[in-house]
Amino acid sequence: MSDINMTPLIDVMLVLVVIFIITAPLLASSVRLDLPKTDAAKADGAALFVTLVLDKNGQAFVNDRPVDAAELARQLGQAAEKNPDTEVQLRADAGVPYGRVVEVIGAAQKAGLNRIGFVAEPAKP
């Protein structure tokens, strides 16, 4: 027999496909939001950013970890110390009161982070 046995290669490839199918949904953000929609929503390629999420109850999450007001200020301060040009990517649920959004923006600006980007979903045509 002069041919290469392809069965082990195919078995390994199928296992890899199953692993990717299982892990792909886990890579997405774990906080479920109803983001506002706009025609101008485009992804920005900022190199340094902190993801700040407000869910519909007003709970703040920094990089998908829940934080209280003191921890939020501390983490934003640390990000500002590392690089003052760090962008805050704010993802707020459409049902969050405007006052809560302003509080979080104020905390970011107080920490020294003035680049704040609002993340929205593109509007459906």
N, C-alpha and C positions, 0 to 999 in steps of 0.2 A: 504494500500500500504506500503510494508516494504522495498522497494528499494530506493536508493538514486537517486534523479533527476540529471542526468549528463549534461543536456542541458546548464545550466549556466556555468559550468566548461569548456565545449567545446567552448562556446562563448568567454570566457576570453582568452583561449589559442589561438584561431584564431586571436583575436585582437593583442595579443602579437607577433604572427608570422608576421602579417602585419607590425607592428611597427619595428621589427628587419629587415625585408626586405627593408623598406624605409630608415632606418638609417645606414645600413651597408656600402653603397657606400659613405656616407658622412664622414666616419672615415678614408678613404684613403687620401693621400696627394692631395691637390687641385692644385698643380703645375704640368702640363703635361710636361713630358720629354721624350726624346728619348735617354735612357741610353745606353752606350756602352755595348757590350756583351763579356763575357769571361767565360772560363771553370772553373776558380778559384773563381768565385763569390759565396761567402757564407755569410750568415748573422752572424754577430758577436754579442755576448750577452753582450756588454758593458753596465754597469749599469748607468753611467753618460755620456750623450752625448748631443751635440747640432747639430741639423740638419741644414746644410747649402746647399742651392739649387741655382744653376745657370741655368736660362732658356736659350733658344736658342738665345735670344737677349742680354745675358750677365747680366740681372737684377738679383741681389742677393736677396735671401729670407732666413730669419732666423726663423726657426720653422714655416714655411709657411706664414710669414709676410714680405712684401717687405721692404727693407732697402736701404739707400744710404751708401756711403763709411764711413761717420762719424758715423752713427748709427750702422753700422756693427762693426766698431772698438770698440765702446762703449759696445755693447752687448757681444762681445767676451771677452773684458776686464772684464766685470762683471762675466762671466762664469769662467774665470781664477782665479778671486779673491775668488769665492766660493770654487772651487776645481781645483788645477792646473793639475790634472790627467784627467780632462774632455776631452772626445774624440770629435773631430769634424768629423761628417759624411758628407762628401762632395758628393753631387749628382749633377753632371754637365752634361748638354745635350751634345750629341756627336758633335753638331755643334758649340759649344762655342770655340772661339779662345784660344789657349794655353796660350797666354799672360794674358788673363783675369783670367784664373784659377790660374796662378802663383801669380797675384795680391791678390787674395782672400787667398791663402795659406800664402802669406807674411803677410797679416793682422792678420791671426790667430796666426802665430808664433810671431809676434810683440806683440800681446796681452798676450803671455805666454802659448798658447795652442800648444803643439808639437805633440800630438797624433792626426793624421789626417788619416781618413779612407776614401777610395774612394769606393762609392757604384756603383755597376754595376749589370746588369741582367745576369743570366746564359745563355750561348750560347745554341741554340737549336740543338739537334743532327741531 
